[in-house]
Amino acid sequence: MKKSTMAIALAAALLSMTAAQASEFDSAYLDGKIGYNRNSPATQSTPKRIYPGIEAGWGWDMGEVMLGVDGFVDWHTKSATGRDYGADVKLGFPMNKFMPYAKLGVTGSAPGTRVHDGLGIEYKFAPQWSVVGEYTSDSKTVNSQKYKNNNISVGVNYYFDAAQYF
């Protein structure tokens, strides 16, 4: 319930804003992040854990929006799902140096492939650098047992060809 309300509120806010400078986010990037994972079922160690992760992707300027793809690995050590890896499609709404976005994709490892979704915001603080805050989740039910990850992360992106845009 909370997640759908938050998604509706974010979508309404994004649709009411004007987009600008999408090309600032138009290139390949590499991201290093640190996150907080809350998972279920709780493992023997803890259902809450800080984890590292990496992400690589590409964004394309589509006029008023950015369309992107990314691949990621999150090391959820001692969680119910372990190391998660996957790929997402990303839809961003650039507004000067800020870009709120939504993503949807798949993640895998134990207990198998799951739908992966998220919301985030990125701030471009230098020609090739940005900081990112993101919430993602995934879940799957196997043999009447529900596996779920909720992640909040903060990362730093390096853009490979972004210097020409500033």
PyMOL commands that set and color helices and strands:
alter all, ss='L'
color gray80, all
select helices_A, chain A and resi 2-16+22-25+162-165
alter helices_A, ss='H'
color red, helices_A
select strands_A, chain A and resi 28-40+48-61+66-75+83-92+98-108+114-126+129-142+145-159
alter strands_A, ss='S'
color yellow, strands_A
deselect
rebuild
show_as cartoon
